[in-house]
Structure formats: structure tokens, C-alpha cells
Amino acid sequence: MISLMLRILALLIVLGTPGPIPVGAPLDLVPVFPPTPRAAHLDAMVSDTAAFGARPAEGAPMSAKAYPAWRWPLDGPRRVSVPYRAPAHRYAPGHRGVDLAADPGTTVRAPADGVVAFRGVVVDRPLLTIEHDGGYVSTYEPVTSSLAPGDRVAAGDVIGVVGLGGHAASGTIHMGVRLRGEYINPLLLFDDVPRAVLLLCCAVPSG
């Protein structure tokens, strides 16, 4: 037992303790620590079932009907290049948002009424964050915008254009959403979004 406790203590010393995240920091600036084999296994299990779902935040409504109806942030066809993938825990790897197909220069619109909380370049990515009613916070990258923190926007207002930089592939824009501090699948807030269709690989023999 003492040997096990010493090993756990040594592991905590090596990993360290994550520091606090600055107030108002963009959504995707969350520290990620290497997951344990068990955490990685759980992450794989969660991602299989949560590609178009979400881990509900504490106190968040459980029914999809309880989520507000937002406007799609892009004009034209709704195309999701990379879906949401829920992390196994707060610091585990995952895809905390969705990547939407959009060429550089494409107009980006506010999906709901809100107030700009952050606009700026973080590392190599132009980023915009909006606070909405009900504890929702949305972020977009790469987005070039002339808005400033404190500016109010209404659903459908132009908030910027798709830029360059960041982790999202060229020709896409990353959108992340938090509800009361916890990441959720942005697609829960939009209706009529195409979903994956699973097909059987083989025909079942009759008889």
C-alpha cells in the first residue's frame, strides 16, 4: 500500500497541477495533458457515441428540445468537415467544437444575440468570442473581425469573415460552444443538420 501511494505521489509531481485559466480566455486555449491508457480508452469509447452528441454540462438541460434554436453562422449549404468529439475528461484530447466548410473570405454571422467578449490574435489564429444569454459562449477561428469587446450583435449580424491560421484546415472554420463553462456539441443548437448514416458492411444471408 505504501509503495502504491509513493508511486501515485511521484506521478502527480511529474504531471504537475494545471494552473487556472485566465478569465475571458478563448475557448480552445485549454491545457491538454497526456491521457493515461485508461483515459485514452475511455476517450475512444466516448468519441464513438458522442460525435454528434455531447456530454451535458452540470445543470444543463438533458432534452435536446430544451436547447435554444440558433442560426447557422454561414450562408449556403451546411457542411460539417470535422464533428464534435467529446473528451473523456476536462484535460483529455478531443475535438471541442465542429469544423465547418467555408472558404477564406466567407461571411460569418452571429448565430444568436450576444455581446463580444474577445477579439484578437492568439498565437497564429484570429479569434472571436461571443457571450449569449443562458450561459452560452461561442467562439470562432480563424475569423477576421472589426468588432470590439462590448459590442452587441443580433442573430444574423455579420461578425467577420473566415481568415487564415489556427488548427482548423484551410477552407474551414472552427466553432466551439460552452454552456456554463462546459463544452457541448454546437450541433445541438441547430436544426436540420445532416447527420452520419451508418450502413451495414455485409448482407445478412437468408435462411
Residue pairs with C-beta under 8 A, 6 or more apart in sequence:
15 33
18 31
18 33
18 91
19 31
21 29
21 30
21 31
24 117
24 118
24 129
25 118
26 118
26 122
26 127
26 129
26 139
26 141
27 96
27 97
27 129
27 137
27 139
27 176
27 177
27 178
27 183
28 96
28 97
28 139
28 141
28 167
28 174
28 176
29 122
30 90
30 91
30 96
31 91
32 91
32 92
32 93
33 91
35 43
35 88
35 89
35 91
35 92
35 93
39 88
39 89
39 92
40 88
40 92
42 88
42 89
42 92
43 87
43 88
43 92
43 93
43 94
46 55
46 85
46 86
46 87
46 88
46 94
47 85
47 86
47 94
50 84
50 85
50 86
50 185
51 83
51 84
51 85
51 196
52 83
52 84
52 185
52 187
52 195
52 196
53 86
53 185
53 188
54 84
54 86
54 183
54 184
54 185
54 188
55 86
55 182
55 183
55 184
56 62
56 184
57 178
57 179
57 180
57 181
57 182
57 184
58 180
58 182
59 180
60 179
60 180
60 182
60 184
61 67
64 188
67 188
67 189
68 112
68 134
68 136
68 189
69 189
69 190
69 191
70 111
70 112
70 155
70 189
70 190
71 109
71 110
71 111
71 112
71 155
71 156
72 78
72 111
72 190
73 100
73 108
73 109
73 110
73 111
73 140
73 173
73 175
74 100
74 102
74 106
74 107
74 108
74 109
74 173
75 106
75 107
75 109
78 100
78 190
78 192
78 193
78 194
79 100
79 101
79 194
80 98
80 99
80 100
80 101
80 187
80 193
80 194
81 99
81 100
81 101
81 169
81 171
81 172
82 95
82 98
82 99
82 168
82 169
82 172
83 95
83 98
83 187
83 196
84 95
84 96
84 97
84 98
84 185
84 186
84 187
85 94
85 95
86 94
86 183
86 185
87 93
87 94
87 96
87 183
88 94
96 176
96 183
97 139
97 174
97 175
97 176
97 177
97 183
97 186
98 174
98 175
98 185
98 186
98 187
99 168
99 169
99 172
99 173
99 174
99 175
100 172
100 173
100 174
100 175
101 171
101 172
102 108
102 162
102 171
102 172
102 173
103 162
103 171
104 161
104 162
104 163
104 164
104 170
104 171
105 161
105 162
106 161
106 162
106 173
107 158
107 161
108 140
108 143
108 145
108 158
108 159
108 160
108 161
108 162
108 173
109 155
109 156
109 157
109 158
109 159
110 130
110 153
110 154
110 155
110 156
110 157
110 159
111 138
111 155
111 189
111 190
112 132
112 133
112 136
112 138
112 155
112 189
113 132
113 133
113 152
113 153
113 154
113 155
114 130
114 131
114 132
114 133
114 136
114 138
114 152
114 153
115 130
115 131
115 150
115 151
115 152
115 153
116 128
116 129
116 130
116 131
116 147
116 148
116 149
116 150
116 151
116 152
116 153
116 159
117 129
117 130
117 131
117 137
117 149
118 127
118 128
118 129
118 139
118 149
119 127
119 128
119 129
119 145
119 147
119 148
119 149
120 126
120 127
121 127
121 165
124 165
124 166
125 141
125 142
125 165
125 166
125 167
126 141
126 142
126 143
126 144
126 145
126 163
126 165
126 166
127 139
127 140
127 141
127 142
127 143
127 166
128 139
128 140
128 141
128 143
128 145
128 147
128 159
128 160
129 137
129 138
129 139
129 140
130 137
130 138
130 139
130 153
130 159
131 137
132 138
134 179
135 179
135 180
135 181
136 177
136 178
136 179
136 189
137 177
137 178
138 175
138 176
138 177
138 186
139 175
139 176
139 177
140 159
140 160
140 173
140 174
140 175
141 165
141 166
141 168
141 173
141 174
142 162
142 163
142 164
142 165
142 166
142 168
142 173
142 174
143 159
143 160
143 161
143 162
143 163
143 173
144 160
144 161
144 162
144 163
145 159
145 160
145 161
146 160
147 153
147 159
147 160
153 159
162 173
164 170
166 174
167 174
168 174
175 186
176 183
176 186
177 183
177 184
177 185
177 186
177 189
178 184
187 193
